[in-house]
Amino acid sequence: MSPVPVVERPISTLQPKVQPAATPLQKSDTAEDYEGSYRFAPITEAEVSRAMIKRYFNTMYDRAISDVVIIGAGSAGLSCAYKLGSTRPDLKITIIEANVAPGGGAWLGGQLMTPMIIRKPADRFLRELGVEYEDEGHFVVVKHAALFTSTLLSKTLALPNVVLMNATAVEDLIIHADPKTQGQRVGGVVTNWTLVALNHDTQSCMDPNTITAPIIISATGHDGPMGAFSAKRLVSTGLLKELGNMRGLDMNRAEPAIVNGTREVVPGLIMTGMELSEHDGSNRMGPTFGAMIASGIKAAHEAIRIWDSAEIEAGRIVA
């Protein structure tokens, strides 16, 4: 049988088509008139699609290798991202959030009430963000939890080195051999659209994507629909013998336990926030958020320590 001929295409035909230059906007195209004659600049549906697709998939391409991946954009994850991103602008930080709306449980206080309680000394972070509060002595009160969360989210996403991919679920962890210990090391995350992740039982196989990173910070909260994800996955992979399981509510024991317990629980994976209560078996803290802030900040410090002490190539720790 004669070999199948290979057709070599000229390189020029493989290049994307150059889009025509945009038509200059004329002053007459728009009018900010609130008396019935408001006019927007003209646009086509294809322009809208291409503007989104180009930026989103360029981001996915760039962040396929990240420096730090944070799983979960609740109060601990966002506090970590802000502190890490503002302290180390050289690091590419990618936040993965399963919900459409980031913020976790930090949009409200307890029992759907709006004020947010933060115990001292975590109130220092509020002053750094510029969030006003009332001082009650041993703790402070933000008038609405959404004021804290929206401010933190806005300031975090304004950092040029931080990217948020919401409506995206982490389905698994990448686990490689650890060149330092010859044991196992977490080296990235396996992702999928959340709506796909929730429908694996209703459709045929829908394979995921991956993000490689030398440092993963898990902030997925206590047990719930997608909570304590990494802690539970460590058990099923054999990297953790069993869950500690969250104990009953005790604010005075819970908050220091979460902050002081924030650490690299296995090589490559730092755990922060209420997920630690499931991993370690510490107490539930209820509607007080100081430990979430402080734990996120400590996780940022841990990430910097690991990064600065490691030799990293193509998103993997090699020594």
VOPAGU-2260 file (C-alpha; in pm, 1 decimal, decimal comma):
REM VOPAGU-2260
SITE   aa  ch    i         X         Y         Z
SITE  MET   A    0       0,0       0,0       0,0
SITE  SER   A    1     140,4     336,9     -98,2
SITE  PRO   A    2     189,2     586,3     186,0
SITE  VAL   A    3     -73,4     852,2     241,5
SITE  PRO   A    4      59,9    1178,7      98,1
SITE  VAL   A    5     125,1    1456,4     347,7
SITE  VAL   A    6      -8,2    1790,5     235,9
SITE  GLU   A    7     202,0    2077,2     364,0
SITE  ARG   A    8       0,3    2392,8     403,3
SITE  PRO   A    9     177,3    2725,1     367,6
SITE  ILE   A   10     237,7    2884,2     705,3
SITE  SER   A   11      49,2    3193,8     598,6
SITE  THR   A   12    -278,0    2998,3     570,6
SITE  LEU   A   13    -248,2    2885,1     933,1
SITE  GLN   A   14    -248,3    3235,9    1072,8
SITE  PRO   A   15    -571,1    3387,3    1204,9
SITE  LYS   A   16    -739,3    3632,2     977,5
SITE  VAL   A   17    -661,9    3992,9    1051,7
SITE  GLN   A   18    -979,9    4164,8    1156,4
SITE  PRO   A   19   -1058,0    4496,1     991,4
SITE  ALA   A   20    -990,3    4801,5    1201,0
SITE  ALA   A   21   -1284,9    4921,4    1403,5
SITE  THR   A   22   -1480,7    5206,7    1254,7
SITE  PRO   A   23   -1392,4    5524,7    1444,5
SITE  LEU   A   24   -1664,3    5632,0    1684,6
SITE  GLN   A   25   -1833,9    5949,2    1574,0
SITE  LYS   A   26   -1957,0    6198,0    1830,3
SITE  SER   A   27   -2301,0    6179,6    1673,4
SITE  ASP   A   28   -2317,6    5801,7    1738,2
SITE  THR   A   29   -2386,9    5847,0    2108,8
SITE  ALA   A   30   -2597,6    6074,3    2322,3
SITE  GLU   A   31   -2621,3    6073,0    2702,0
SITE  ASP   A   32   -2966,5    6224,6    2701,7
SITE  TYR   A   33   -3203,8    6117,2    2977,8
SITE  GLU   A   34   -3498,8    6302,1    2828,6
SITE  GLY   A   35   -3582,7    6029,9    2578,1
SITE  SER   A   36   -3295,5    6045,8    2326,9
SITE  TYR   A   37   -3024,4    5829,8    2489,3
SITE  ARG   A   38   -2815,6    5656,7    2218,7
SITE  PHE   A   39   -2546,0    5391,1    2259,4
SITE  ALA   A   40   -2249,7    5342,7    2029,5
SITE  PRO   A   41   -2336,5    5088,5    1757,6
SITE  ILE   A   42   -2225,0    4727,5    1804,1
SITE  THR   A   43   -2276,5    4386,5    1644,4
SITE  GLU   A   44   -2356,4    4064,0    1824,8
SITE  ALA   A   45   -2036,5    3906,9    1687,7
SITE  GLU   A   46   -1826,8    4187,2    1836,7
SITE  VAL   A   47   -1969,6    4112,0    2180,5
SITE  SER   A   48   -1901,1    3738,4    2148,1
SITE  ARG   A   49   -1547,3    3786,5    2019,7
SITE  ALA   A   50   -1459,7    4041,4    2287,5
SITE  MET   A   51   -1557,7    3793,7    2561,1
SITE  ILE   A   52   -1416,1    3480,5    2398,8
SITE  LYS   A   53   -1078,5    3635,6    2319,1
SITE  ARG   A   54   -1019,5    3761,4    2670,9
SITE  TYR   A   55   -1157,6    3460,8    2857,4
SITE  PHE   A   56    -973,0    3196,8    2660,0
SITE  ASN   A   57    -653,5    3400,7    2652,5
SITE  THR   A   58    -679,5    3398,9    3031,6
SITE  MET   A   59    -737,2    3022,5    3038,8
SITE  TYR   A   60    -435,8    2972,9    2812,4
SITE  ASP   A   61    -215,0    3194,5    3027,4
SITE  ARG   A   62    -330,5    3048,2    3359,9
SITE  ALA   A   63    -291,1    2683,6    3253,7
SITE  ILE   A   64      30,8    2730,9    3449,0
SITE  SER   A   65     -27,1    2951,4    3752,5
SITE  ASP   A   66     196,6    3033,8    4045,5
SITE  VAL   A   67     -76,2    2995,1    4307,4
SITE  VAL   A   68    -428,2    2854,0    4273,7
SITE  ILE   A   69    -683,8    2939,9    4542,5
SITE  ILE   A   70    -985,7    2708,8    4557,6
SITE  GLY   A   71   -1283,6    2902,5    4688,9
SITE  ALA   A   72   -1363,3    3274,3    4688,0
SITE  GLY   A   73   -1520,6    3308,4    5031,0
SITE  SER   A   74   -1391,9    3539,9    5302,1
SITE  ALA   A   75   -1077,8    3332,4    5370,0
SITE  GLY   A   76    -995,3    3273,1    5003,6
SITE  LEU   A   77   -1046,9    3637,1    4905,6
SITE  SER   A   78    -851,7    3767,4    5207,1
SITE  CYS   A   79    -567,9    3537,2    5105,9
SITE  ALA   A   80    -583,3    3645,7    4741,1
SITE  TYR   A   81    -582,0    4015,2    4829,6
SITE  LYS   A   82    -293,9    3990,8    5075,6
SITE  LEU   A   83     -89,0    3762,0    4850,5
SITE  GLY   A   84    -161,9    3955,4    4532,5
SITE  SER   A   85     -87,4    4296,1    4682,0
SITE  THR   A   86     225,9    4176,8    4864,0
SITE  ARG   A   87     369,0    3980,1    4571,5
SITE  PRO   A   88     269,3    4137,6    4238,2
SITE  ASP   A   89     516,4    3902,7    4066,8
SITE  LEU   A   90     297,1    3597,3    4134,6
SITE  LYS   A   91      16,7    3484,1    3902,1
SITE  ILE   A   92    -274,8    3404,7    4133,7
SITE  THR   A   93    -579,0    3219,1    3999,5
SITE  ILE   A   94    -896,3    3189,0    4209,5
SITE  ILE   A   95   -1141,1    2909,4    4125,4
SITE  GLU   A   96   -1497,1    2953,3    4256,1
SITE  ALA   A   97   -1774,9    2699,9    4197,1
SITE  ASN   A   98   -2060,9    2945,2    4241,3
SITE  VAL   A   99   -2158,7    3216,3    3996,6
SITE  ALA   A  100   -2139,9    3471,8    4279,0
SITE  PRO   A  101   -1810,5    3476,0    4472,7
SITE  GLY   A  102   -1808,8    3564,7    4841,7
SITE  GLY   A  103   -1921,4    3239,0    5001,4
SITE  GLY   A  104   -2116,2    3294,7    5323,0
SITE  ALA   A  105   -1979,9    3645,1    5377,5
SITE  TRP   A  106   -2271,9    3834,1    5222,2
SITE  LEU   A  107   -2470,9    3808,4    5546,7
SITE  GLY   A  108   -2408,5    3764,7    5917,2
SITE  GLY   A  109   -2587,7    3508,0    6133,8
SITE  GLN   A  110   -2938,8    3379,6    6057,6
SITE  LEU   A  111   -2966,4    3595,3    5744,5
SITE  MET   A  112   -2906,6    3916,7    5941,2
SITE  THR   A  113   -2691,6    4179,7    5772,8
SITE  PRO   A  114   -2432,6    4304,6    6028,7
SITE  MET   A  115   -2089,0    4138,3    6027,8
SITE  ILE   A  116   -1898,1    4074,5    6352,5
SITE  ILE   A  117   -1517,0    4075,7    6344,6
SITE  ARG   A  118   -1313,8    4018,6    6659,9
SITE  LYS   A  119    -997,4    4213,8    6726,1
SITE  PRO   A  120    -717,3    4222,7    6612,1
SITE  ALA   A  121    -857,1    4123,9    6268,5
SITE  ASP   A  122   -1019,1    4469,9    6247,2
SITE  ARG   A  123    -682,2    4597,3    6123,1
SITE  PHE   A  124    -764,1    4440,9    5784,9
SITE  LEU   A  125   -1081,3    4652,0    5764,1
SITE  ARG   A  126    -874,2    4967,1    5798,8
SITE  GLU   A  127    -640,8    4842,3    5526,6
SITE  LEU   A  128    -939,8    4795,8    5294,9
SITE  GLY   A  129   -1106,6    5120,1    5401,7
SITE  VAL   A  130   -1422,3    4952,5    5536,4
SITE  GLU   A  131   -1598,5    5151,6    5809,4
SITE  TYR   A  132   -1720,8    4984,9    6127,9
SITE  GLU   A  133   -1854,3    5048,6    6478,4
SITE  ASP   A  134   -1618,3    4966,0    6764,3
SITE  GLU   A  135   -1774,8    4754,1    7040,0
SITE  GLY   A  136   -1459,5    4710,9    7248,9
SITE  HIS   A  137   -1344,4    4352,0    7193,5
SITE  PHE   A  138   -1496,4    4336,2    6847,1
SITE  VAL   A  139   -1619,3    4560,3    6566,4
SITE  VAL   A  140   -1937,9    4557,5    6359,9
SITE  VAL   A  141   -1959,1    4630,4    5987,5
SITE  LYS   A  142   -2308,9    4762,6    5913,4
SITE  HIS   A  143   -2362,7    4510,1    5631,5
SITE  ALA   A  144   -2153,5    4203,8    5553,4
SITE  ALA   A  145   -2192,3    4283,3    5184,2
SITE  LEU   A  146   -1999,0    4607,7    5236,4
SITE  PHE   A  147   -1695,9    4408,6    5350,6
SITE  THR   A  148   -1727,3    4138,9    5084,9
SITE  SER   A  149   -1791,8    4371,5    4791,4
SITE  THR   A  150   -1501,1    4595,5    4892,3
SITE  LEU   A  151   -1263,7    4301,4    4935,0
SITE  LEU   A  152   -1377,6    4146,8    4606,4
SITE  SER   A  153   -1339,6    4474,1    4417,7
SITE  LYS   A  154    -991,9    4546,4    4552,1
SITE  THR   A  155    -878,5    4188,6    4489,0
SITE  LEU   A  156    -997,8    4177,4    4128,5
SITE  ALA   A  157    -840,6    4517,4    4061,6
SITE  LEU   A  158    -497,3    4361,8    4118,9
SITE  PRO   A  159    -342,6    4292,3    3776,0
SITE  ASN   A  160    -192,0    3959,1    3885,0
SITE  VAL   A  161    -517,1    3810,4    4019,5
SITE  VAL   A  162    -772,0    3625,9    3804,0
SITE  LEU   A  163   -1108,3    3487,8    3918,2
SITE  MET   A  164   -1272,7    3198,6    3732,9
SITE  ASN   A  165   -1619,2    3164,8    3882,1
SITE  ALA   A  166   -1888,9    2913,1    3785,7
SITE  THR   A  167   -1592,5    2674,0    3770,1
SITE  ALA   A  168   -1561,3    2367,9    3991,9
SITE  VAL   A  169   -1249,0    2188,7    4107,0
SITE  GLU   A  170   -1325,2    1821,7    4043,3
SITE  ASP   A  171    -992,8    1675,6    4152,1
SITE  LEU   A  172    -635,7    1746,8    4254,7
SITE  ILE   A  173    -327,1    1683,6    4042,3
SITE  ILE   A  174     -92,5    1468,4    4251,2
SITE  HIS   A  175     266,4    1403,5    4142,7
SITE  ALA   A  176     569,2    1239,3    4297,9
SITE  ASP   A  177     743,8    1487,7    4528,0
SITE  PRO   A  178    1106,9    1541,6    4419,2
SITE  LYS   A  179    1196,5    1651,7    4771,8
SITE  THR   A  180    1052,8    1363,1    4975,1
SITE  GLN   A  181     983,4    1092,6    4713,5
SITE  GLY   A  182     629,9    1092,4    4852,0
SITE  GLN   A  183     324,4    1258,5    4697,0
SITE  ARG   A  184     278,1    1626,4    4618,1
SITE  VAL   A  185     -27,0    1825,0    4508,5
SITE  GLY   A  186      70,1    1998,4    4185,4
SITE  GLY   A  187    -246,2    2153,0    4046,2
SITE  VAL   A  188    -622,4    2125,2    4010,8
SITE  VAL   A  189    -866,1    1955,0    3775,0
SITE  THR   A  190   -1145,4    2189,6    3668,4
SITE  ASN   A  191   -1475,5    2186,9    3486,0
SITE  TRP   A  192   -1771,1    2419,2    3443,0
SITE  THR   A  193   -1980,3    2384,3    3759,8
SITE  LEU   A  194   -2293,9    2301,0    3560,8
SITE  VAL   A  195   -2101,9    2017,2    3395,9
SITE  ALA   A  196   -1964,0    1896,0    3729,1
SITE  LEU   A  197   -2318,2    1880,8    3867,4
SITE  ASN   A  198   -2442,8    1673,2    3573,3
SITE  HIS   A  199   -2193,9    1389,5    3537,5
SITE  ASP   A  200   -2473,8    1150,1    3637,6
SITE  THR   A  201   -2705,6    1272,5    3362,3
SITE  GLN   A  202   -2468,7    1281,7    3064,0
SITE  SER   A  203   -2193,0    1069,6    2915,8
SITE  CYS   A  204   -1831,1    1142,0    3006,7
SITE  MET   A  205   -1748,1    1513,2    2998,2
SITE  ASP   A  206   -1375,1    1538,0    3054,4
SITE  PRO   A  207   -1223,8    1823,4    3258,0
SITE  ASN   A  208    -938,0    2068,1    3216,8
SITE  THR   A  209    -630,1    2121,1    3436,1
SITE  ILE   A  210    -431,9    2404,5    3590,6
SITE  THR   A  211     -75,9    2333,2    3701,4
SITE  ALA   A  212      60,0    2525,0    4000,4
SITE  PRO   A  213     330,5    2460,9    4260,3
SITE  ILE   A  214     110,7    2596,6    4540,7
SITE  ILE   A  215    -258,8    2522,3    4593,2
SITE  ILE   A  216    -453,6    2699,2    4868,2
SITE  SER   A  217    -781,3    2530,9    4957,0
SITE  ALA   A  218   -1050,8    2750,8    5111,1
SITE  THR   A  219   -1366,6    2553,2    5033,8
SITE  GLY   A  220   -1534,0    2588,9    5373,6
SITE  HIS   A  221   -1685,1    2329,2    5602,6
SITE  ASP   A  222   -1882,9    2031,6    5476,5
SITE  GLY   A  223   -2159,0    2112,4    5229,5
SITE  PRO   A  224   -2253,3    2059,6    4861,8
SITE  MET   A  225   -1898,2    2146,3    4751,3
SITE  GLY   A  226   -1749,4    2221,9    5091,9
SITE  ALA   A  227   -1437,4    2065,1    5243,9
SITE  PHE   A  228   -1352,9    1939,3    4895,2
SITE  SER   A  229    -977,4    1907,2    4934,8
SITE  ALA   A  230    -998,1    1759,2    5284,6
SITE  LYS   A  231   -1233,7    1487,2    5160,7
SITE  ARG   A  232   -1024,8    1423,9    4849,6
SITE  LEU   A  233    -710,2    1382,6    5060,0
SITE  VAL   A  234    -887,0    1102,8    5246,6
SITE  SER   A  235    -998,3     924,6    4929,3
SITE  THR   A  236    -647,0     946,5    4781,2
SITE  GLY   A  237    -487,1     810,0    5097,1
SITE  LEU   A  238    -296,1    1128,6    5179,8
SITE  LEU   A  239    -510,0    1176,6    5492,9
SITE  LYS   A  240    -620,7     882,9    5707,0
SITE  GLU   A  241    -958,3    1027,5    5804,1
SITE  LEU   A  242   -1143,7    1354,1    5849,4
SITE  GLY   A  243   -1128,2    1517,8    6189,7
SITE  ASN   A  244   -1491,4    1632,4    6145,5
SITE  MET   A  245   -1602,7    1971,7    6270,8
SITE  ARG   A  246   -1691,5    1991,1    6640,8
SITE  GLY   A  247   -1975,5    2190,3    6799,3
SITE  LEU   A  248   -1984,4    2568,7    6808,6
SITE  ASP   A  249   -1738,8    2741,6    7042,7
SITE  MET   A  250   -1622,1    3081,2    6919,4
SITE  ASN   A  251   -1341,9    3120,8    7171,6
SITE  ARG   A  252   -1182,4    2789,2    7080,4
SITE  ALA   A  253   -1271,2    2787,8    6710,9
SITE  GLU   A  254   -1119,7    3111,7    6584,4
SITE  PRO   A  255    -765,5    3076,2    6721,8
SITE  ALA   A  256    -764,0    2707,9    6620,9
SITE  ILE   A  257    -841,2    2798,2    6258,9
SITE  VAL   A  258    -580,0    3073,8    6237,5
SITE  ASN   A  259    -306,1    2884,8    6421,1
SITE  GLY   A  260    -382,6    2567,3    6226,0
SITE  THR   A  261    -353,0    2731,3    5883,3
SITE  ARG   A  262     -65,8    2547,5    5716,4
SITE  GLU   A  263      58,6    2326,0    5436,3
SITE  VAL   A  264    -133,8    2009,7    5529,1
SITE  VAL   A  265      34,5    1798,1    5259,7
SITE  PRO   A  266     316,3    1902,5    5025,9
SITE  GLY   A  267     181,9    2157,6    4779,2
SITE  LEU   A  268    -154,9    2213,4    4952,2
SITE  ILE   A  269    -217,9    2488,7    5207,8
SITE  MET   A  270    -553,4    2475,8    5385,5
SITE  THR   A  271    -728,6    2784,2    5520,8
SITE  GLY   A  272   -1062,1    2888,6    5668,2
SITE  MET   A  273   -1338,9    2659,3    5785,0
SITE  GLU   A  274   -1219,9    2367,0    5573,5
SITE  LEU   A  275    -961,5    2320,3    5848,3
SITE  SER   A  276   -1239,3    2243,3    6097,1
SITE  GLU   A  277   -1325,2    1932,9    5893,5
SITE  HIS   A  278    -959,7    1841,4    5838,8
SITE  ASP   A  279    -845,7    1890,4    6199,4
SITE  GLY   A  280   -1165,6    1837,4    6396,7
SITE  SER   A  281   -1177,5    2188,0    6542,7
SITE  ASN   A  282   -1487,4    2372,2    6659,7
SITE  ARG   A  283   -1742,7    2557,8    6456,6
SITE  MET   A  284   -1728,0    2935,5    6509,4
SITE  GLY   A  285   -2063,7    3062,7    6388,1
SITE  PRO   A  286   -2125,6    3417,0    6257,1
SITE  THR   A  287   -1794,6    3582,8    6342,7
SITE  PHE   A  288   -1544,0    3644,1    6064,5
SITE  GLY   A  289   -1214,2    3751,2    6220,1
SITE  ALA   A  290   -1060,9    3405,7    6186,0
SITE  MET   A  291   -1153,8    3388,2    5818,0
SITE  ILE   A  292    -960,6    3708,0    5751,6
SITE  ALA   A  293    -660,3    3614,5    5966,0
SITE  SER   A  294    -645,8    3257,7    5834,4
SITE  GLY   A  295    -645,7    3387,5    5476,9
SITE  ILE   A  296    -362,3    3626,6    5557,9
SITE  LYS   A  297    -162,0    3347,7    5721,4
SITE  ALA   A  298    -217,5    3127,3    5415,6
SITE  ALA   A  299     -69,8    3406,6    5202,1
SITE  HIS   A  300     236,6    3415,6    5428,3
SITE  GLU   A  301     271,3    3037,3    5399,9
SITE  ALA   A  302     250,3    3054,5    5020,6
SITE  ILE   A  303     526,0    3315,6    5006,4
SITE  ARG   A  304     744,6    3105,9    5237,1
SITE  ILE   A  305     703,7    2797,8    5017,2
SITE  TRP   A  306     756,2    2991,2    4693,1
SITE  ASP   A  307    1071,9    3162,6    4813,6
SITE  SER   A  308    1227,4    2838,3    4936,7
SITE  ALA   A  309    1157,1    2625,3    4628,3
SITE  GLU   A  310    1307,6    2579,6    4284,5
SITE  ILE   A  311    1022,1    2596,7    4034,7
SITE  GLU   A  312    1015,0    2514,0    3664,6
SITE  ALA   A  313     706,3    2527,5    3441,0
SITE  GLY   A  314     473,3    2539,7    3739,0
SITE  ARG   A  315     629,1    2244,7    3921,9
SITE  ILE   A  316     857,7    2231,8    4223,0
SITE  VAL   A  317    1171,2    2047,4    4113,7
SITE  ALA   A  318    1389,6    2096,8    4420,8
